[in-house]
Amino acid sequence: MTHEQKPESAEFRTREAQRRHIAQSWADEGMSYALAYEWANRELREAEARGAAEQRRKDAEGANPTAWIIAQGFYVPFVTLDAGLLRGKPHSVITPLYDRPANVTALEARVKELEGEVERLKKPEFYSVEDQETGWCDLESLMESLDGDVPYFEPVEIDCFRSVPKIWAFYDGNTVHEFATEDEARTASAAAIREGGE
């Protein structure tokens, strides 16, 4: 949330409630309800677009550098600069300092996204393959290449990058069995073992 944004409160109506209220007001004046509803929808979209543009402008206002810093002992040919702050715009190699980020909400969302990626990468049994020519996974080759490293019937997570979303698979020594989720793979693996696998 940026410093200008406020948490939602109960005093604001939902978009749908506003649309119904506006459309009903116009319908009461004689406009057909279908036309009033569409017109209200258009007006609300325009208002939301204006509000979003205004918020982007406000977010960008405080994102200008307030000072620049020179690292201790930074060397420019023929000149040695001491550490310190500058108030005017200096040479481009000197680091600008910002007093706040441009969009806190976007940064917080990115942090959450990266935290999720860290958790995903921490998981064991993660294998990936990518064919540079086509981008398609050859699961048979991949699973055969893991023979000895991964026991038969042990589900592994496979990320095929461009070709398909993440999948789960296990190899029974002859065939690769693919699944959309880890639970499906583990259930099928357990069933295959019960039916006579080792």
Contact map, one row per residue, 1 for C-alpha under 8 A:
111111000000000000000000000000000000000000000000000000000000000000000000000000000000000000000000000000011000000000000000000000000000000000000000000000000000000000000000000000000000000000000000000000
111110000000000000000000000000000000000000000000000000000010000000000000000000000000000000000000000000111000000000000000000000000000000000000000000000000000000000000000000000000000000000000000000000
111111000000000000000000000000000000000000000000000000000000000000000000000000000000000000000000000000000000000000000000000000000000000000000000000000000000000000000000000000000000000000000000000000
111111000000000000000000000000000000000000000000000000000100000000000000000000000000000000000000000000000000000000000000000000000000000000000000000000000000000000000000000000000000000000000000000000
111111100000000000000000000000000000000000000000000000000000000000000000000000000000000000000000000000000000000000000000000000000000000000000000000000000000000000000000000000000000000000000000000000
101111110000000000000000000000000000000000000000000000000000000000000000000000000000000000000000000000000000000000000000000000000000000000000000000000000000000000000000000000000000000000000000000000
000011111000000000000000000000000000000000000000000000000000000000000000000000000000000000000000000000000000000000000000000000000000000000000000000000000000000000000000000000000000000000000000000000
000001111101000000000000000000000000000000000000000000000000000000000000000000000000000000000000000000000000000000000000000000000000000000000000000000000000000000000000000000000000000000000000000000
000000111111000000000000000000000000000000000000000000000000000000000000000000000000000000000000000000000000000000000000000000000000000000000000000000000000000000000000000000000000000000000000000000
000000011111100000000000000000000000000000000000000000000000000000000000000000000000000000000000000000000000000000000000000000000000000000000000000000000000000000000000000000000000000000000000000000
000000001111100000000000000000000000000000000000000000000000000000000000000000000000000000000000000000000000000000000000000000000000000000000000000000000000000000000000000000000000000000000000000000
000000011111110000000000000000000000000000000000000000000000000000000000000000000000000000000000000000000000000000000000000000000000000000000000000000000000000000000000000000000000000000000000000000
000000000111111011000000000000000000000000000000000000000000000000000000000000000000000000000000000000000000000000000000000000000000000000000000000000000000000000000000000000000000000000000000000000
000000000001111111000000000000000000000000000000000000000000000000000000000000000000000000000000000000000000000000000000000000000000000000000000000000000000000000000000000000000000000000000000000000
000000000000111111100000000000000000000000010000000000000000000000000000000000000000000000000000000000000000000000000000000000000000000000000000000000000000000000000000000000000000000000000000000000
000000000000011111110000000000000000000000000000000000000000000000000000000000000000000000000000000000000000000000000000000000000000000000000000000000000000000000000000000000000000000000000000000000
000000000000111111111000000000000000000000000000000000000000000000000000000000000000000000000000000000000000000000000000000000000000000000000000000000000000000000000000000000000000000000000000000000
000000000000111111111100000000000000000000000000000000000000000000000000000000000000000000000000000000000000000000000000000000000000000000000000000000000000000000000000000000000000000000000000000000
000000000000001111111110000000000000100110010000000000000000000000000000000000000000000000000000000000000000000000000000000000000000000000000000000000000000000000000000000000000000000000000000000000
000000000000000111111111000000000000100000000000000000000000000000000000000000000000000000000000000000000000000000000000000000000000000000000000000000000000000000000000000000000000000000000000000000
000000000000000011111111100000000000000000000000000000000000000000000000000000000000000000000000000000000000000000000000000000000000000000000000000000000000000000000000000000000000000000000000000000
000000000000000001111111110000000001100100000000000000000000000000000000000000000000000000000000000000000000000000000000000000000000000000000000000000000000000000000000000000000000000000000000000000
000000000000000000111111111000001001101100000000000000000000000000000000000000000000000000000000000000000000000000000000000000000000000000000000000000000000000000000000000000000000000000000000000000
000000000000000000011111111100001001100000000000000000000000000000000000000000000000000000000000000000000000000000000000000000000000000000000000000000000000000000000000000000000000000000000000000000
000000000000000000001111111110000000000000000000000000000000000000000000000000000000000000000000000000000000000000000000000000000000000000000000000000000000000000000000000000000000000000000000000000
000000000000000000000111111111101001000000000000000000000000000000000000000000000000000000000000000000000000000000000000000000000000000000000000000000000000000000000000000000000000000000000000000000
000000000000000000000011111111111001000000000000000000000000000000000000000000000000000000000000000000000000000000000000000000000000000000000000000000000000000000000000000000000000000000000000000000
000000000000000000000001111111100000000000000000000000000000000000000000000000000000000000000000000000000000000000000000000000000000000000000000000000000000000000000000000000000000000000000000000000
000000000000000000000000111111100000000000000000000000000000000000000000000000000000000000000000000000000000000000000000000000000000000000000000000000000000000000000000000000000000000000000000000000
000000000000000000000000011111110000000000000000000000000000000000000000000000000000000000000000000000000000000000000000000000000000000000000000000000000000000000000000000000000000000000000000000000
000000000000000000000000011111111011000000000000000000000000000000000000000000000000000000000000000000000000000000000000000000000000000000000000000000000000000000000000000000000000000000000000000000
000000000000000000000000001001111111000000000000000000000000000000000000000000000000000000000000000000000000000000000000000000000000000000000000000000000000000000000000000000000000000000000000000000
000000000000000000000011011000111111100000000000000000000000000000000000000000000000000000000000000000000000000000000000000000000000000000000000000000000000000000000000000000000000000000000000000000
000000000000000000000000000000011111110000000000000000000000000000000000000000000000000000000000000000000000000000000000000000000000000000000000000000000000000000000000000000000000000000000000000000
000000000000000000000000000000111111111000000000000000000000000000000000000000000000000000000000000000000000000000000000000000000000000000000000000000000000000000000000000000000000000000000000000000
000000000000000000000111011000111111111100000000000000000000000000000000000000000000000000000000000000000000000000000000000000000000000000000000000000000000000000000000000000000000000000000000000000
000000000000000000110111000000001111111110000000000000000000000000000000000000000000000000000000000000000000000000000000000000000000000000000000000000000000000000000000000000000000000000000000000000
000000000000000000000000000000000111111111000000000000000000000000000000000000000000000000000000000000000000000000000000000000000000000000000000000000000000000000000000000000000000000000000000000000
000000000000000000000010000000000011111111100000000000000000000000000000000000000000000000000000000000000000000000000000000000000000000000000000000000000000000000000000000000000000000000000000000000
000000000000000000100110000000000001111111110000000000000000000000000000000000000000000000000000000000000000000000000000000000000000000000000000000000000000000000000000000000000000000000000000000000
000000000000000000100000000000000000111111111000000000000000000000000000000000000000000000000000000000000000000000000000000000000000000000000000000000000000000000000000000000000000000000000000000000
000000000000000000000000000000000000011111111100000000000000000000000000000000000000000000000000000000000000000000000000000000000000000000000000000000000000000000000000000000000000000000000000000000
000000000000000000000000000000000000001111111110000000000000000000000000000000000000000000000000000000000000000000000000000000000000000000000000000000000000000000000000000000000000000000000000000000
000000000000001000100000000000000000000111111111000000000000000000000000000000000000000000000000000000000000000000000000000000000000000000000000000000000000000000000000000000000000000000000000000000
000000000000000000000000000000000000000011111111100000000000000000000000000000000000000000000000000000000000000000000000000000000000000000000000000000000000000000000000000000000000000000000000000000
000000000000000000000000000000000000000001111111110000000000000000000000000000000000000000000000000000000000000000000000000000000000000000000000000000000000000000000000000000000000000000000000000000
000000000000000000000000000000000000000000111111111000000000000000000000000000000000000000000000000000000000000000000000000000000000000000000000000000000000000000000000000000000000000000000000000000
000000000000000000000000000000000000000000011111111100000000000000000000000000000000000000000000000000000000000000000000000000000000000000000000000000000000000000000000000000000000000000000000000000
000000000000000000000000000000000000000000001111111110000000000000000000000000000000000000000000000000000000000000000000000000000000000000000000000000000000000000000000000000000000000000000000000000
000000000000000000000000000000000000000000000111111111000000000000000000000000000000000000000000000000000000000000000000000000000000000000000000000000000000000000000000000000000000000000000000000000
000000000000000000000000000000000000000000000011111111100000000000000000000000000000000000000000000000000000000000000000000000000000000000000000000000000000000000000000000000000000000000000000000000
000000000000000000000000000000000000000000000001111111110000000000000000000000000000000000000000000000000000000000000000000000000000000000000000000000000000000000000000000000000000000000000000000000
000000000000000000000000000000000000000000000000111111111000000000000000000000000000000000000000000000000000000000000000000000000000000000000000000000000000000000000000000000000000000000000000000000
000000000000000000000000000000000000000000000000011111111100000000000000000000000000000000000000000000000000000000000000000000000000000000000000000000000000000000000000000000000000000000000000000000
000000000000000000000000000000000000000000000000001111111110000000000000000000000000000000000000000000000000000000000000000000000000000000000000000000000000000000000000000000000000000000000000000000
000000000000000000000000000000000000000000000000000111111111000000000000000000000000000000000000000000000000000000000000000000000000000000000000000000000000000000000000000000000000000000000000000000
000000000000000000000000000000000000000000000000000011111111100000000000000000000000000000000000000000000000000000000000000000000000000000000000000000000000000000000000000000000000000000000000000000
000100000000000000000000000000000000000000000000000001111111110000000000000000000000000000000000000000000000000000000000000000000000000000000000000000000000000000000000000000000000000000000000000000
010000000000000000000000000000000000000000000000000000111111111000000000000000000000000000000000000001100000000000000000000000000000000000000000000000000000000000000000000000000000000000000000000000
000000000000000000000000000000000000000000000000000000011111111100000000000000000000000000000000000001100000000000000000000000000000000000000000000000000000000000000000000000000000000000000000000000
000000000000000000000000000000000000000000000000000000001111111100000000000000000000000000000000000001000000000000000000000000000000000000000000000000000000000000000000000000000000000000000000000000
000000000000000000000000000000000000000000000000000000000111111100000000000000000000000000000000001111000000000000000000000000000000000000000000000000000000000000000000000000000000000000000000000000
000000000000000000000000000000000000000000000000000000000011111110000000000000000000000000000000011111000000000000000000000000000000000000000000000000000000000000000000000000000000000000000000000000
000000000000000000000000000000000000000000000000000000000001111111000000000000000000000000000000010000000000000000000000000000000000000000000000000000000000000000000000000000000000000000000000000000
000000000000000000000000000000000000000000000000000000000000001111110000000000000000000000000001111000000000000000000000000000000000000000000000000000000000000000000000000000000000000000000000000000
000000000000000000000000000000000000000000000000000000000000000111110000000000000000001000000001111000000000000000000000000000000000000000000000000000000000000000000000000000000000000000000000000000
000000000000000000000000000000000000000000000000000000000000000011111000000000000000111110000001110000000000000000000000000000000000000000000000000000000000000000000000000000000000000000000000000000
000000000000000000000000000000000000000000000000000000000000000011111100000000000000111111000111100000000000000000000000000000000000000000000000000000000000000000000000000000000000000000000000000000
000000000000000000000000000000000000000000000000000000000000000000111110000000000011110000000111100000000000000000000000000000000000000000000000000000000000000000000000000000000000000000000000000000
000000000000000000000000000000000000000000000000000000000000000000011111010000001111100000000110000000000000000000000000000000000000000000000000000000000000000000000000000000000000000000000000000000
000000000000000000000000000000000000000000000000000000000000000000001111110000000111000000000100000000000000000000000000000000000000000000000000000000000000000000000000000000000000000000000000000000
000000000000000000000000000000000000000000000000000000000000000000000111110000001111000000000000000000000000000000000000000000000000000000000000000000000000000000000000000000000000000000000000000000
000000000000000000000000000000000000000000000000000000000000000000000011111000011110000000000000000000000000000000000000000000000000000000000000000000000000000000000000000000000000000000000000000000
000000000000000000000000000000000000000000000000000000000000000000000111111100011110000000000000000000000000000000000000000000000000000000000000000000000000000000000000000000000000000000000000000000
000000000000000000000000000000000000000000000000000000000000000000000000111110111000000000000000000000000000000000000000000000000000000000000000000000000000000000000000000000000000000000000000000000
000000000000000000000000000000000000000000000000000000000000000000000000011111111000000000000000000000000000000000000000000000000000000000000000000000000000000000000000000000000000000000000000000000
000000000000000000000000000000000000000000000000000000000000000000000000001111110000000000000000000000000000000000000000000000000000000000000000000000000000000000000000000000000000000000000000000000
000000000000000000000000000000000000000000000000000000000000000000000000000111110000000000000000000000000000000000000000000000000000000000000000000000000000000000000000000000000000000000000000000000
000000000000000000000000000000000000000000000000000000000000000000000000001111111000000000000000000000000000000000000000000000000000000000000000000000000000000000000000000000000000000000000000000000
000000000000000000000000000000000000000000000000000000000000000000000000111111111100000000000000000000000000000000000000000000000000000000000000000000000000000000000000000000000000000000000000000000
000000000000000000000000000000000000000000000000000000000000000000000101111100111110000000000000000000000000000000000000000000000000000000000000000000000000000000000000000000000000000000000000000000
000000000000000000000000000000000000000000000000000000000000000000000111110000011111000000000000000000000000000000000000000000000000000000000000000000000000000000000000000000000000000000000000000000
000000000000000000000000000000000000000000000000000000000000000000001111110000001111100000000000000000000000000000000000000000000000000000000000000000000000000000000000000000000000000000000000000000
000000000000000000000000000000000000000000000000000000000000000000001111000000000111110000000000000000000000000000000000000000000000000000000000000000000000000000000000000000000000000000000000000000
000000000000000000000000000000000000000000000000000000000000000000111100000000000011111000000000000000000000000000000000000000000000000000000000000000000000000000000000000000000000000000000000000000
000000000000000000000000000000000000000000000000000000000000000000111000000000000001111111000000000000000000000000000000000000000000000000000000000000000000000000000000000000000000000000000000000000
000000000000000000000000000000000000000000000000000000000000000001110000000000000000111110000000000000000000000000000000000000000000000000000000000000000000000000000000000000000000000000000000000000
000000000000000000000000000000000000000000000000000000000000000000110000000000000000011111000000000000000000000000000000000000000000000000000000000000000000000000000000000000000000000000000000000000
000000000000000000000000000000000000000000000000000000000000000000110000000000000000011111100000000000000000000000000000000000000000000000000000000000000000000000000000000000000000000000000000000000
000000000000000000000000000000000000000000000000000000000000000000010000000000000000010111110100000000000000000000000000000000000000000000000000000000000000000000000000000000000000000000000000000000
000000000000000000000000000000000000000000000000000000000000000000000000000000000000000011111100000000000000000000000000000000000000000000000000000000000000000000000000000000000000000000000000000000
000000000000000000000000000000000000000000000000000000000000000000000000000000000000000001111110000000000000000000000000000000000000000000000000000000000000000000000000000000000000000000000000000000
000000000000000000000000000000000000000000000000000000000000000000000000000000000000000000111110000000000000000000000000000000000000000000000000000000000000000000000000000000000000000000000000000000
000000000000000000000000000000000000000000000000000000000000000000011110000000000000000001111111000000000000000000000000000000000000000000000000000000000000000000000000000000000000000000000000000000
000000000000000000000000000000000000000000000000000000000000000000011100000000000000000000011111100000000000000000000000000000000000000000000000000000000000000000000000000000000000000000000000000000
000000000000000000000000000000000000000000000000000000000000000011111000000000000000000000000111110000000000000000000000000000000000000000000000000000000000000000000000000000000000000000000000000000
000000000000000000000000000000000000000000000000000000000000000011111000000000000000000000000011111000000000000000000000000000000000000000000000000000000000000000000000000000000000000000000000000000
000000000000000000000000000000000000000000000000000000000000001111100000000000000000000000000001111110000000000000000000000000000000000000000000000000000000000000000000000000000000000000000000000000
000000000000000000000000000000000000000000000000000000000000011011000000000000000000000000000000111110000000000000000000000000000000000000000000000000000000000000000000000000000000000000000000000000
000000000000000000000000000000000000000000000000000000000000011000000000000000000000000000000000011111000000000000000000000000000000000000000000000000000000000000000000000000000000000000000000000000
000000000000000000000000000000000000000000000000000000000000011000000000000000000000000000000000011111110000000000000000000000000000000000000000000000000000000000000000000000000000000000000000000000
000000000000000000000000000000000000000000000000000000000011111000000000000000000000000000000000000111110000000000000000000000000000000000000000000000000000000000000000000000000000000000000000000000
010000000000000000000000000000000000000000000000000000000011000000000000000000000000000000000000000011111110000000000000000000000000000000000000000000000000000000000000000000000000000000000000000000
110000000000000000000000000000000000000000000000000000000000000000000000000000000000000000000000000011111111000000000000000000000000000000000000000000000000000000000000000000000000000000000000000000
110000000000000000000000000000000000000000000000000000000000000000000000000000000000000000000000000000111111100000000000000000000000000000000000000000000000000000000000000000000000000000000000000000
000000000000000000000000000000000000000000000000000000000000000000000000000000000000000000000000000000111111110000000000000000000000000000000000000000000000000000000000000000000000000000000000000000
000000000000000000000000000000000000000000000000000000000000000000000000000000000000000000000000000000111111111000000000000000000000000000000000000000000000000000000000000000000000000000000000000000
000000000000000000000000000000000000000000000000000000000000000000000000000000000000000000000000000000011111111100000000000000000000000000000000000000000000000000000000000000000000000000000000000000
000000000000000000000000000000000000000000000000000000000000000000000000000000000000000000000000000000001111111110000000000000000000000000000000000000000000000000000000000000000000000000000000000000
000000000000000000000000000000000000000000000000000000000000000000000000000000000000000000000000000000000111111111000000000000000000000000000000000000000000000000000000000000000000000000000000000000
000000000000000000000000000000000000000000000000000000000000000000000000000000000000000000000000000000000011111111100000000000000000000000000000000000000000000000000000000000000000000000000000000000
000000000000000000000000000000000000000000000000000000000000000000000000000000000000000000000000000000000001111111110000000000000000000000000000000000000000000000000000000000000000000000000000000000
000000000000000000000000000000000000000000000000000000000000000000000000000000000000000000000000000000000000111111111000000000000000000000000000000000000000000000000000000000000000000000000000000000
000000000000000000000000000000000000000000000000000000000000000000000000000000000000000000000000000000000000011111111100000000000000000000000000000000000000000000000000000000000000000000000000000000
000000000000000000000000000000000000000000000000000000000000000000000000000000000000000000000000000000000000001111111110000000000000000000000000000000000000000000000000000000000000000000000000000000
000000000000000000000000000000000000000000000000000000000000000000000000000000000000000000000000000000000000000111111111000000000000000000000000000000000000000000000000000000000000000000000000000000
000000000000000000000000000000000000000000000000000000000000000000000000000000000000000000000000000000000000000011111111100000000000000000000000000000000000000000000000000000000000000000000000000000
000000000000000000000000000000000000000000000000000000000000000000000000000000000000000000000000000000000000000001111111110000000000000000000000000000000000000000000000000000000000000000000000000000
000000000000000000000000000000000000000000000000000000000000000000000000000000000000000000000000000000000000000000111111111000000000000000000000000000000000000000000000000000000000000000000000000000
000000000000000000000000000000000000000000000000000000000000000000000000000000000000000000000000000000000000000000011111111000000000000000000000000000000000000000000000000000000000000000000000000000
000000000000000000000000000000000000000000000000000000000000000000000000000000000000000000000000000000000000000000001111111001000000000000000000000000000000000000000000000000000000000000000000000000
000000000000000000000000000000000000000000000000000000000000000000000000000000000000000000000000000000000000000000000111111100000000000000000000000000000000000000000000000000000000000000000000000000
000000000000000000000000000000000000000000000000000000000000000000000000000000000000000000000000000000000000000000000011111111000000000000000000000000000000000000000000000000000000000000000000000000
000000000000000000000000000000000000000000000000000000000000000000000000000000000000000000000000000000000000000000000000011111000000000000000000000000000000000000000000000000000000000000000000000000
000000000000000000000000000000000000000000000000000000000000000000000000000000000000000000000000000000000000000000000000001111100000000000000000000000000001100000000000000000000000000000000000000000
000000000000000000000000000000000000000000000000000000000000000000000000000000000000000000000000000000000000000000000000101111110000000000000000000000000001111000000000000000000000000000000000000000
000000000000000000000000000000000000000000000000000000000000000000000000000000000000000000000000000000000000000000000000000011111000000000000000000000000001111000000000000000000000000000000000000000
000000000000000000000000000000000000000000000000000000000000000000000000000000000000000000000000000000000000000000000000000001111100000000000000000000000000011110000000000000000000000000000000000000
000000000000000000000000000000000000000000000000000000000000000000000000000000000000000000000000000000000000000000000000000000111110000011000100000000000000011110000000000000000000000000000000000000
000000000000000000000000000000000000000000000000000000000000000000000000000000000000000000000000000000000000000000000000000000011111001110000000000000000000000111000000000000000000000000000000000000
000000000000000000000000000000000000000000000000000000000000000000000000000000000000000000000000000000000000000000000000000000001111111111000000000000000000000000000000000000000000000000000000000000
000000000000000000000000000000000000000000000000000000000000000000000000000000000000000000000000000000000000000000000000000000000111111000000000000000000000000000000000000000000000000000000000000000
000000000000000000000000000000000000000000000000000000000000000000000000000000000000000000000000000000000000000000000000000000000011111000000000000000000000000000000000000000000000000000000000000000
000000000000000000000000000000000000000000000000000000000000000000000000000000000000000000000000000000000000000000000000000000000011111100000000000000000000000000000000000000000000000000000000000000
000000000000000000000000000000000000000000000000000000000000000000000000000000000000000000000000000000000000000000000000000000000111111110000000000000000000000111100000000000000000000000000000000000
000000000000000000000000000000000000000000000000000000000000000000000000000000000000000000000000000000000000000000000000000000000110011111000000000000000000000101100000000000000000000000000000000000
000000000000000000000000000000000000000000000000000000000000000000000000000000000000000000000000000000000000000000000000000000001110001111100000000000000000000100100000000000000000000000000000000000
000000000000000000000000000000000000000000000000000000000000000000000000000000000000000000000000000000000000000000000000000000001010000111111100000000000000000000000000000000000000000000000000000000
000000000000000000000000000000000000000000000000000000000000000000000000000000000000000000000000000000000000000000000000000000000000000011111110000000000000000000000000000000010000000000000000000000
000000000000000000000000000000000000000000000000000000000000000000000000000000000000000000000000000000000000000000000000000000000000000001111111000000000000000000000000000000110000000000000000000000
000000000000000000000000000000000000000000000000000000000000000000000000000000000000000000000000000000000000000000000000000000000000000001111111100000000000000000000000000000000000000000000000000000
000000000000000000000000000000000000000000000000000000000000000000000000000000000000000000000000000000000000000000000000000000001000000001111111110000000000000000000000000000000000000000000000000000
000000000000000000000000000000000000000000000000000000000000000000000000000000000000000000000000000000000000000000000000000000000000000000111111111000000000000000000000011000010000000000000000000000
000000000000000000000000000000000000000000000000000000000000000000000000000000000000000000000000000000000000000000000000000000000000000000011111111000000000000000000000000000000000000000000000000000
000000000000000000000000000000000000000000000000000000000000000000000000000000000000000000000000000000000000000000000000000000000000000000001111111000000000000000000000000000000000000000000000000000
000000000000000000000000000000000000000000000000000000000000000000000000000000000000000000000000000000000000000000000000000000000000000000000111111111000000000000000000000000000000000000000000000000
000000000000000000000000000000000000000000000000000000000000000000000000000000000000000000000000000000000000000000000000000000000000000000000011111111110000000000000000000000000000000000000000000000
000000000000000000000000000000000000000000000000000000000000000000000000000000000000000000000000000000000000000000000000000000000000000000000000011111100000000000000000000000000000000000000000000000
000000000000000000000000000000000000000000000000000000000000000000000000000000000000000000000000000000000000000000000000000000000000000000000000011111100000000000000000000000000000000000000000000000
000000000000000000000000000000000000000000000000000000000000000000000000000000000000000000000000000000000000000000000000000000000000000000000000011111110100000000000000000000000000000000000000000000
000000000000000000000000000000000000000000000000000000000000000000000000000000000000000000000000000000000000000000000000000000000000000000000000001111111100000000000000000000000000000000000000000000
000000000000000000000000000000000000000000000000000000000000000000000000000000000000000000000000000000000000000000000000000000000000000000000000001001111100000000000000011110000000000000000000000001
000000000000000000000000000000000000000000000000000000000000000000000000000000000000000000000000000000000000000000000000000000000000000000000000000000111110000000000000011100000000000000001101100000
000000000000000000000000000000000000000000000000000000000000000000000000000000000000000000000000000000000000000000000000000000000000000000000000000001111111000000000000011000000000000001001000000000
000000000000000000000000000000000000000000000000000000000000000000000000000000000000000000000000000000000000000000000000000000000000000000000000000000001111100000000001111000000000010011001000000000
000000000000000000000000000000000000000000000000000000000000000000000000000000000000000000000000000000000000000000000000000011100000000000000000000000000111110000000001110000000000000000000000000000
000000000000000000000000000000000000000000000000000000000000000000000000000000000000000000000000000000000000000000000000000011100000000000000000000000000011111000000111100000000000010000000000000000
000000000000000000000000000000000000000000000000000000000000000000000000000000000000000000000000000000000000000000000000000001111000000000000000000000000001111100000111100000000000000000000000000000
000000000000000000000000000000000000000000000000000000000000000000000000000000000000000000000000000000000000000000000000000001111000000000000000000000000000111110011110000000000000000000000000000000
000000000000000000000000000000000000000000000000000000000000000000000000000000000000000000000000000000000000000000000000000000011100001110000000000000000000011111111100000000000000000000000000000000
000000000000000000000000000000000000000000000000000000000000000000000000000000000000000000000000000000000000000000000000000000011100001000000000000000000000001111111100000000000000000000000000000000
000000000000000000000000000000000000000000000000000000000000000000000000000000000000000000000000000000000000000000000000000000000100001100000000000000000000000111111000000000000000000000000000000000
000000000000000000000000000000000000000000000000000000000000000000000000000000000000000000000000000000000000000000000000000000000000001110000000000000000000000111111000000000000000000000000000000000
000000000000000000000000000000000000000000000000000000000000000000000000000000000000000000000000000000000000000000000000000000000000000000000000000000000000001111111110000000000000000000000000000000
000000000000000000000000000000000000000000000000000000000000000000000000000000000000000000000000000000000000000000000000000000000000000000000000000000000000001111111110000000000000000000000000000000
000000000000000000000000000000000000000000000000000000000000000000000000000000000000000000000000000000000000000000000000000000000000000000000000000000000000111110011111000000000001000000000000000000
000000000000000000000000000000000000000000000000000000000000000000000000000000000000000000000000000000000000000000000000000000000000000000000000000000000000111000011111100000000111100000000000000000
000000000000000000000000000000000000000000000000000000000000000000000000000000000000000000000000000000000000000000000000000000000000000000000000000000000011110000000111110000000111110010000000000000
000000000000000000000000000000000000000000000000000000000000000000000000000000000000000000000000000000000000000000000000000000000000000000000000000000000011110000000011111000011110000010000000000000
000000000000000000000000000000000000000000000000000000000000000000000000000000000000000000000000000000000000000000000000000000000000000000000010000000011111000000000001111100011100000010001000000000
000000000000000000000000000000000000000000000000000000000000000000000000000000000000000000000000000000000000000000000000000000000000000000000010000000011110000000000000111111111000000000000000000000
000000000000000000000000000000000000000000000000000000000000000000000000000000000000000000000000000000000000000000000000000000000000000000000000000000011000000000000000011111111000000000000000000010
000000000000000000000000000000000000000000000000000000000000000000000000000000000000000000000000000000000000000000000000000000000000000000000000000000010000000000000000001111100000000000000000000000
000000000000000000000000000000000000000000000000000000000000000000000000000000000000000000000000000000000000000000000000000000000000000000000000000000000000000000000000001111110000000000000000000000
000000000000000000000000000000000000000000000000000000000000000000000000000000000000000000000000000000000000000000000000000000000000000000010000000000000000000000000000001111111000000000000000000000
000000000000000000000000000000000000000000000000000000000000000000000000000000000000000000000000000000000000000000000000000000000000000000110010000000000000000000000000111101111100000000000000000000
000000000000000000000000000000000000000000000000000000000000000000000000000000000000000000000000000000000000000000000000000000000000000000000000000000000000000000000000111100111110000000000000000000
000000000000000000000000000000000000000000000000000000000000000000000000000000000000000000000000000000000000000000000000000000000000000000000000000000000000000000000011110000011111000010000000000000
000000000000000000000000000000000000000000000000000000000000000000000000000000000000000000000000000000000000000000000000000000000000000000000000000000000000000000000011100000001111110110000000000000
000000000000000000000000000000000000000000000000000000000000000000000000000000000000000000000000000000000000000000000000000000000000000000000000000000000000000000000111000000000111110110000000000000
000000000000000000000000000000000000000000000000000000000000000000000000000000000000000000000000000000000000000000000000000000000000000000000000000000000000000000000011000000000011111110000000000000
000000000000000000000000000000000000000000000000000000000000000000000000000000000000000000000000000000000000000000000000000000000000000000000000000000000010100000000001000000000011111111000000000000
000000000000000000000000000000000000000000000000000000000000000000000000000000000000000000000000000000000000000000000000000000000000000000000000000000000000000000000000000000000000111111100000000000
000000000000000000000000000000000000000000000000000000000000000000000000000000000000000000000000000000000000000000000000000000000000000000000000000000000000000000000000000000000011111111110000000000
000000000000000000000000000000000000000000000000000000000000000000000000000000000000000000000000000000000000000000000000000000000000000000000000000000000010000000000001110000000111111111111000000000
000000000000000000000000000000000000000000000000000000000000000000000000000000000000000000000000000000000000000000000000000000000000000000000000000000000110000000000000000000000000011111111100000000
000000000000000000000000000000000000000000000000000000000000000000000000000000000000000000000000000000000000000000000000000000000000000000000000000000000000000000000000000000000000001111111110000000
000000000000000000000000000000000000000000000000000000000000000000000000000000000000000000000000000000000000000000000000000000000000000000000000000000000000000000000000000000000000000111111111000000
000000000000000000000000000000000000000000000000000000000000000000000000000000000000000000000000000000000000000000000000000000000000000000000000000000001110000000000000010000000000000011111111100000
000000000000000000000000000000000000000000000000000000000000000000000000000000000000000000000000000000000000000000000000000000000000000000000000000000001000000000000000000000000000000001111111110000
000000000000000000000000000000000000000000000000000000000000000000000000000000000000000000000000000000000000000000000000000000000000000000000000000000000000000000000000000000000000000000111111111000
000000000000000000000000000000000000000000000000000000000000000000000000000000000000000000000000000000000000000000000000000000000000000000000000000000001000000000000000000000000000000000011111111110
000000000000000000000000000000000000000000000000000000000000000000000000000000000000000000000000000000000000000000000000000000000000000000000000000000001000000000000000000000000000000000001111111111
000000000000000000000000000000000000000000000000000000000000000000000000000000000000000000000000000000000000000000000000000000000000000000000000000000000000000000000000000000000000000000000111111110
000000000000000000000000000000000000000000000000000000000000000000000000000000000000000000000000000000000000000000000000000000000000000000000000000000000000000000000000000000000000000000000011111110
000000000000000000000000000000000000000000000000000000000000000000000000000000000000000000000000000000000000000000000000000000000000000000000000000000000000000000000000000000000000000000000001111111
000000000000000000000000000000000000000000000000000000000000000000000000000000000000000000000000000000000000000000000000000000000000000000000000000000000000000000000000000100000000000000000001111111
000000000000000000000000000000000000000000000000000000000000000000000000000000000000000000000000000000000000000000000000000000000000000000000000000000010000000000000000000000000000000000000000100111
